[in-house]
Amino acid sequence: MQGVGFRYYTKQKADGLGLVGTVKNVSDGSVQIKAVGEKSTLLEFITWCHIGPTTALVESLIYDTVPAHDYEGFEILR
């Protein structure tokens, strides 16, 4: 979902939860999020991602567990 501030609100949510990682728009119109944190916090974040900000319509969510990266914060990528 692009054009509704999804990346901005995702960063706000991730920062509020103390997560690190990245969020970026993908050319197919989707948004890719990579997040690192405690399992319970990540589950809370995933729950939020199913809904997103009030301006968004989340049609589907696909997630996977991958090896963690050393991010310094949560960044919006272009």
Wavefront OBJ file of the C-alpha trace (Angstrom):
o trace
v 0.000 0.000 0.000
v 1.701 3.161 -1.180
v 0.731 6.822 -1.014
v -0.933 6.665 2.413
v 2.040 7.230 4.730
v 2.443 3.542 5.491
v 6.251 3.745 5.747
v 6.063 6.767 8.077
v 3.538 5.119 10.400
v 5.432 1.832 10.289
v 8.576 3.630 11.458
v 6.624 5.329 14.241
v 5.217 1.988 15.415
v 8.608 0.234 15.191
v 10.334 3.066 17.070
v 7.643 2.957 19.754
v 8.192 -0.765 20.194
v 11.986 -0.460 20.211
v 12.458 -2.435 16.985
v 15.218 -1.878 14.456
v 15.122 -2.553 10.722
v 13.862 -1.014 7.493
v 10.695 -0.283 5.549
v 10.534 0.498 1.836
v 8.124 0.676 -1.082
v 8.495 -2.048 -3.713
v 7.854 -1.494 -7.436
v 4.843 -3.865 -7.410
v 2.993 -1.518 -5.040
v 3.705 -3.483 -1.884
v 5.754 -2.476 1.136
v 8.700 -4.526 2.420
v 9.478 -4.434 6.130
v 12.484 -5.979 7.865
v 12.334 -5.846 11.649
v 14.536 -7.144 14.453
v 13.524 -7.411 18.098
v 12.197 -9.661 20.833
v 9.717 -12.305 19.673
v 6.784 -10.938 21.683
v 7.428 -7.418 20.401
v 7.686 -8.654 16.811
v 4.360 -10.468 17.206
v 2.762 -7.224 18.406
v 4.283 -5.421 15.404
v 3.017 -8.074 12.980
v -0.464 -7.714 14.469
v -0.286 -3.956 13.834
v 0.969 -4.565 10.260
v -2.183 -6.605 9.519
v -4.164 -3.421 10.114
v -1.672 -0.623 9.408
v -2.483 3.069 9.801
v -6.075 4.258 9.427
v -5.249 5.630 5.954
v -4.224 2.195 4.643
v -6.024 -0.843 3.335
v -3.901 -3.920 4.024
v -4.960 -6.648 1.598
v -2.494 -9.322 2.681
v 0.572 -9.864 4.796
v 3.334 -12.343 4.150
v 6.068 -12.772 6.713
v 8.992 -15.070 7.323
v 11.744 -15.548 9.874
v 15.211 -14.802 8.533
v 18.626 -14.302 10.152
v 18.832 -10.993 12.017
v 20.896 -8.089 10.729
v 22.676 -5.450 12.789
v 20.532 -2.359 12.221
v 21.261 0.779 14.216
v 17.653 1.994 14.208
v 14.528 1.747 12.091
v 14.961 3.448 8.710
v 12.676 4.388 5.845
v 14.414 3.403 2.613
v 13.714 5.058 -0.718
l 1 2 3 4 5 6 7 8 9 10 11 12 13 14 15 16 17 18 19 20 21 22 23 24 25 26 27 28 29 30 31 32 33 34 35 36 37 38 39 40 41 42 43 44 45 46 47 48 49 50 51 52 53 54 55 56 57 58 59 60 61 62 63 64 65 66 67 68 69 70 71 72 73 74 75 76 77 78
